[in-house]
Amino acid sequence: MTPLQQPTQPKTRCRPAGTVAVCEIHKYQKDTSLLVPKTSFQRLVKEIAKDYQPDVRFQSSALLALQEATKDYLVAVFEDSMRVAQHAHCETMFVPSIRATDLITIVFPSQSRNMVLVFRIRGYSF
């Protein structure tokens, strides 16, 4: 086979950095389903509740409400910690930004959503 007769491979499409991540974010924002499977969450709740009261039972609607509230709380924590990371001129969220978010929420519970604070935590400035 001569070089001119070699089969050509289709070119792979290159996307700008972060495009796939943005598409996934939009996909999950549009979706209204639960992010954590029901059975896994139910098992976790029952395991934790067993430590306090061995024969506790839950209604399915109570578990669903608890799962929705947990999802909302986690989304809020991740949003706040991403905001703290961006304030530190970082593109990636690290453990110190989550700790700083927790500290802001503890110190200023009513104002934590609207305040931009500068903290010095373990060598990281936020």
WOZITA-V925124 format. One record per residue. N is the residue number from 1. RES is the residue in one small letter. PSI is psi in whole degrees, -180 to 180 (999 if undefined). D_FIRST is the distance of its C-alpha to the first C-alpha in Angstrom with 2 decimals. Layout:
n=[N | N]
res=[RES | RES]
psi=[PSI | PSI]
d_first=[D_FIRST | D_FIRST]
//
This chain:
n=[1 | 2 | 3 | 4 | 5 | 6 | 7 | 8 | 9 | 10 | 11 | 12 | 13 | 14 | 15 | 16 | 17 | 18 | 19 | 20 | 21 | 22 | 23 | 24 | 25 | 26 | 27 | 28 | 29 | 30 | 31 | 32 | 33 | 34 | 35 | 36 | 37 | 38 | 39 | 40 | 41 | 42 | 43 | 44 | 45 | 46 | 47 | 48 | 49 | 50 | 51 | 52 | 53 | 54 | 55 | 56 | 57 | 58 | 59 | 60 | 61 | 62 | 63 | 64 | 65 | 66 | 67 | 68 | 69 | 70 | 71 | 72 | 73 | 74 | 75 | 76 | 77 | 78 | 79 | 80 | 81 | 82 | 83 | 84 | 85 | 86 | 87 | 88 | 89 | 90 | 91 | 92 | 93 | 94 | 95 | 96 | 97 | 98 | 99 | 100 | 101 | 102 | 103 | 104 | 105 | 106 | 107 | 108 | 109 | 110 | 111 | 112 | 113 | 114 | 115 | 116 | 117 | 118 | 119 | 120 | 121 | 122 | 123 | 124 | 125 | 126]
res=[m | t | p | l | q | q | p | t | q | p | k | t | r | c | r | p | a | g | t | v | a | v | c | e | i | h | k | y | q | k | d | t | s | l | l | v | p | k | t | s | f | q | r | l | v | k | e | i | a | k | d | y | q | p | d | v | r | f | q | s | s | a | l | l | a | l | q | e | a | t | k | d | y | l | v | a | v | f | e | d | s | m | r | v | a | q | h | a | h | c | e | t | m | f | v | p | s | i | r | a | t | d | l | i | t | i | v | f | p | s | q | s | r | n | m | v | l | v | f | r | i | r | g | y | s | f]
psi=[131 | 162 | -27 | -22 | 3 | 138 | 142 | 140 | 145 | 142 | 139 | 143 | 124 | 130 | 151 | 154 | 132 | -5 | -43 | -40 | -42 | -39 | -40 | -39 | -46 | -37 | -46 | -26 | -33 | -30 | 138 | 4 | 169 | 139 | -33 | 132 | 145 | -46 | -40 | -44 | -41 | -43 | -42 | -45 | -44 | -36 | -41 | -42 | -29 | -28 | -29 | -41 | 115 | -30 | 35 | 144 | 151 | 143 | 152 | -35 | -33 | -41 | -39 | -42 | -41 | -39 | -40 | -43 | -38 | -43 | -45 | -41 | -46 | -40 | -42 | -41 | -44 | -37 | -46 | -41 | -31 | -37 | -40 | -41 | -40 | -32 | -30 | 12 | 39 | 148 | -17 | 141 | 130 | 173 | -43 | -32 | -33 | -40 | -39 | -38 | -43 | -41 | -42 | -41 | -36 | -44 | -43 | 75 | -37 | -22 | 2 | -26 | -31 | 3 | 144 | 114 | 152 | 119 | 153 | 102 | 114 | 48 | -8 | 134 | 132 | 999]
d_first=[0.00 | 3.78 | 6.63 | 8.08 | 6.15 | 6.79 | 9.91 | 13.05 | 15.88 | 19.34 | 21.54 | 24.44 | 27.78 | 29.95 | 33.69 | 36.51 | 38.32 | 40.93 | 39.79 | 39.13 | 42.45 | 44.33 | 42.88 | 44.03 | 47.44 | 47.88 | 46.85 | 49.44 | 52.09 | 51.84 | 51.94 | 55.44 | 54.66 | 55.66 | 53.27 | 54.67 | 54.76 | 58.29 | 58.52 | 57.45 | 59.92 | 62.64 | 62.18 | 62.43 | 65.56 | 67.26 | 66.49 | 68.01 | 70.98 | 71.70 | 72.63 | 75.40 | 76.62 | 75.38 | 76.16 | 74.92 | 73.30 | 71.39 | 71.18 | 67.70 | 68.62 | 69.79 | 66.51 | 64.59 | 66.83 | 66.41 | 62.62 | 62.61 | 64.95 | 62.80 | 59.68 | 61.57 | 62.90 | 59.52 | 57.93 | 60.87 | 60.53 | 56.81 | 57.50 | 60.30 | 58.39 | 55.44 | 58.00 | 59.39 | 55.94 | 55.27 | 58.68 | 57.57 | 54.48 | 52.14 | 49.33 | 49.47 | 52.49 | 53.76 | 56.68 | 59.14 | 58.65 | 59.50 | 62.53 | 63.62 | 63.40 | 65.56 | 68.01 | 68.27 | 68.95 | 71.64 | 73.36 | 73.15 | 72.73 | 73.71 | 72.07 | 68.76 | 66.76 | 67.99 | 68.34 | 66.02 | 67.28 | 66.32 | 66.47 | 65.95 | 64.71 | 63.60 | 62.21 | 60.47 | 62.06 | 61.89]
//
